[in-house]
């Protein structure tokens, strides 16, 4: 199988994937490289070192002098290639099996306001159409097509019910941009305000409900009693 060229100017791969191809095509398994050589290969790319380190999560073995005492402090050794990350099928399969760490999951939950990004339900909140079930949130990985056409596997908050009913298709940020471009000027300004605030505009009733939902259980009991009075 012919590999894509790591330095193809038409490539839409991200830096991690280009870095993997660079290791295979320029360094070779068993070969060494320095951070300076890596940065020279990817001029102007910020955090290229970090992108290379991300390959370890896909089974790539890259040693520093901590793991290999024969290396100088500035050297790294490309020991073994792992998952062929330039192949979207292999990359998605590997990423979907890689569980988020507790720290990663907490950060994603906080970013998503502790609500399912598909249906909007909060953790332990009952479903409107089935009050016997409550939302159980978890952080999952979803293949995502970015606006420039690149594909990345990104983390997102979903409830158990939405995850079970997922169609397995990629999230399409490129299609979202296309939909936004079709809005008239007034709706685009309104959407921009929602994006700036990080939430959709809401009515006073919705704001009161959301404020109530965030209260501790004992405080919610007091509110219910006040409403009954």
C-alpha positions in Angstrom: 0.0 0.0 0.0 1.4 3.4 -1.0 1.4 5.8 1.9 0.4 9.5 1.5 3.4 11.8 1.3 3.9 13.5 4.7 4.7 16.9 3.0 2.0 16.8 0.3 0.9 20.5 0.1 -2.7 19.4 -0.8 -3.0 17.1 2.3 -5.7 17.9 4.7 -4.2 15.7 7.5 -3.6 17.2 10.9 -0.1 17.6 12.3 -0.2 14.3 14.3 -0.9 12.3 11.1 1.6 14.2 9.1 4.1 13.6 11.9 3.4 9.9 11.8 4.1 9.8 8.0 7.2 11.9 8.5 8.5 9.4 11.1 7.9 6.5 8.7 9.2 8.1 5.5 12.0 10.2 6.8 13.3 8.6 10.0 12.4 4.9 9.8 12.0 2.5 12.7 15.1 2.5 14.8 16.2 5.9 13.6 16.7 9.0 15.8 15.8 12.6 15.5 16.0 15.8 17.4 13.3 18.4 18.3 15.2 20.8 16.1 14.9 18.5 13.1 11.2 17.9 13.9 10.6 21.7 14.0 12.5 22.2 10.8 10.2 19.7 9.1 7.1 21.5 10.4 8.1 25.2 10.4 5.6 27.5 12.0 3.5 24.7 13.5 3.0 25.2 17.2 3.2 22.3 19.7 4.5 19.9 17.0 6.3 18.0 19.8 3.0 17.4 21.6 1.3 16.2 18.4 4.1 13.6 18.0 3.7 12.5 21.6 0.0 11.9 21.0 0.9 9.0 18.7 1.8 7.0 21.7 -1.9 6.7 22.5 -2.2 4.8 19.2 0.6 2.3 20.0 3.5 4.2 18.5 6.7 3.7 20.5 9.0 6.8 20.7 11.8 6.8 23.2 13.7 9.7 24.9 16.8 9.3 27.0 14.5 8.5 29.9 13.7 5.1 28.3 16.9 4.7 26.3 20.1 5.6 28.2 22.1 5.5 24.9 20.3 8.6 23.7 21.5 12.2 24.2 19.1 14.6 26.0 18.1 16.2 22.7 17.5 12.9 20.9 14.5 10.7 20.4 14.3 7.3 18.9 11.4 6.1 16.6 11.2 2.5 17.9 8.0 1.2 16.3 5.0 2.4 14.3 1.5 1.7 15.7 -2.0 2.2 14.4 -1.8 3.7 10.8 -3.4 6.9 11.9 -3.6 8.2 8.3 -6.2 5.6 7.6 -9.5 7.0 9.0 -11.0 3.6 9.6 -8.1 2.3 11.7 -7.8 5.6 13.5 -11.5 5.7 14.5 -11.4 2.1 15.6 -8.4 2.7 17.8 -9.7 6.0 19.2 -13.2 4.6 20.0 -11.5 1.9 22.2 -9.4 4.5 24.1 -11.2 5.5 27.2 -11.0 9.1 28.4 -9.0 9.7 31.6 -10.9 11.0 34.7 -9.3 14.4 34.2 -10.2 14.5 30.5 -13.8 13.4 31.2 -14.3 16.0 33.9 -13.0 18.8 31.6 -15.3 17.7 28.7 -18.4 17.5 31.1 -17.6 21.0 32.4 -17.2 22.3 28.9 -20.6 20.9 27.9 -22.3 22.3 31.0 -23.0 18.8 32.3 -25.6 18.2 29.6 -26.0 15.8 26.7 -25.0 17.6 23.6 -27.5 15.6 21.6 -30.8 16.1 23.6 -29.7 18.6 26.3 -30.7 16.5 29.3 -28.7 17.0 32.5 -27.3 14.2 34.7 -30.0 12.6 36.8 -32.7 14.7 35.1 -35.8 12.7 34.2 -36.7 12.5 30.5 -39.8 14.5 29.5 -41.2 11.5 27.6 -40.3 8.9 30.3 -40.1 10.2 33.8 -39.0 6.7 35.0 -35.7 7.2 33.3 -33.1 9.8 34.2 -30.1 11.1 32.2 -26.8 9.2 32.7 -24.0 11.2 31.2 -20.7 9.9 29.9 -17.9 11.2 27.7 -17.5 9.4 24.3 -15.4 9.9 21.2 -16.9 10.8 17.9 -15.3 11.1 14.5 -15.7 14.7 13.4 -15.2 16.4 10.0 -13.9 19.9 10.6 -14.8 22.9 8.5 -11.6 22.6 6.4 -12.3 18.9 5.7 -9.8 17.4 8.2 -11.1 14.5 10.3 -10.4 14.3 14.0 -11.7 12.0 16.8 -13.0 14.4 19.4 -14.6 13.9 22.8 -18.2 14.9 23.6 -20.8 14.5 26.4 -23.7 12.2 25.6 -26.4 10.5 27.7 -26.8 6.8 27.7 -30.0 6.9 25.6 -28.6 9.1 22.9 -25.4 7.1 22.7 -27.4 3.8 22.3 -29.4 5.4 19.4 -26.4 6.9 17.6 -26.2 6.2 13.9 -22.4 6.0 13.9 -22.1 8.8 11.4 -19.4 11.5 11.7 -20.3 14.8 13.3 -20.1 17.3 10.4 -18.7 20.8 11.4 -18.4 21.5 7.7 -22.1 21.1 7.2 -22.8 23.2 10.2 -20.8 26.1 8.7 -22.7 25.6 5.4 -26.1 25.8 7.3 -25.0 29.0 9.0 -23.9 30.6 5.7 -27.5 30.0 4.5 -29.0 32.0 7.3 -30.1 35.6 6.7 -28.2 38.4 8.4 -30.5 38.8 11.4 -30.4 35.1 12.3 -26.7 35.0 11.9 -26.3 37.9 14.3 -28.6 36.1 16.7 -26.7 32.9 16.4 -23.4 34.8 16.9 -24.8 36.1 20.2 -25.7 32.6 21.3 -22.2 31.3 20.4 -20.6 34.3 22.3 -22.7 33.5 25.4 -22.1 29.8 25.1 -25.9 29.1 25.2 -29.1 29.7 23.3 -31.2 32.7 24.2 -34.0 31.6 26.6 -37.2 32.8 28.1 -37.6 33.9 31.8 -39.5 30.6 32.4 -36.6 28.6 31.0 -34.1 30.5 33.0 -36.1 29.9 36.2 -36.3 26.2 35.4 -32.5 25.9 34.8 -31.8 27.8 38.0 -34.1 25.5 39.9 -32.5 22.4 38.3 -29.0 23.4 39.5 -30.1 23.6 43.2 -29.2 20.9 45.7 -32.0 18.4 46.4 -32.9 19.9 49.8 -33.1 23.4 48.3 -35.4 22.1 45.5 -37.7 20.7 48.2 -37.9 24.1 49.8 -38.7 25.7 46.4 -41.5 23.1 45.8 -43.0 23.9 49.2 -42.8 27.6 48.4 -44.6 27.1 45.1 -47.3 25.0 46.9 -47.8 27.8 49.4 
